[in-house]
């Protein structure tokens, strides 16, 4: 038996709904079965992906927060019904900066929490779509997976992609993925709009290539405002993933941070001159 807190990757690098995943479990003792399934799949996928457990011999005991050398608990699912955004996908998103994110790594754009800020779900879906060769943009009305008995009155977007031969819906609001067949069956999904990349017309292609997926080097300019914003919300719950991705950008985008340092120095010079004159 090994405690989940003994895996550094779970303590520092894996998230659920913008929280560190183990902290989320601590603070939410009354999770429903679907959320437990999402969390369990997220944990197992991360540990298997990093080669930290044997997927054929070890399972997750979520109630006691440990991995057991047993086949009697939660097993690794290669194609789960519901899971968090997997690490392999986050690595692709972290390495890509596009126009629609104002040059931010897409993981930082995706990590925005609905608890602390409003943002366009369509923009986030578009950003995530740029790492897939093919995808389908979907809008749908469905029964809420987080609020029992509530059906959405307005449609919301999903990004549909193929993963290991299965159609998955990426939910950028809850930061999770569902097997499409599972979601349609369990949440009475009514699709109101659908368009796949392979059916883009010339206007769609031009917009996607020039306004969404175009590579961008503007992160240095965006970073100044972003850092100030994060400073304001630093004590809010649900910001852990944004701070983590910001720290990751120091390693992946050193030039942007050099640009930030230059801009901050220029601002200090202006500030000293302004107050001296006034």
Secondary structure, 3 states (H helix, E strand, C coil): CEEHHHCHHHHHCCEECCEEHHHHHHHCCCCCHHHHHHHHHHHHHHHHHCCCCCCCCCEEEHHHCEEECCCCCECCCCCCCEEECCHHHHHHHHCCEEHHHCCCEHHHHHCCCCCCCCCCHHHHHHHHHCCCCCCEEEEEECECCCCCCCECCCCEEEEEEEECCEEEEEECCCCEEEEHHHHHHHCCCEEEEEEEHHHCCHHHHHHHHHHHCCECCCHHHHHHHHHHHHHHCCCCCCCHHHHHHHHHHHHHCHHHHHHHHHHHHHHHHHHHHHHHHC
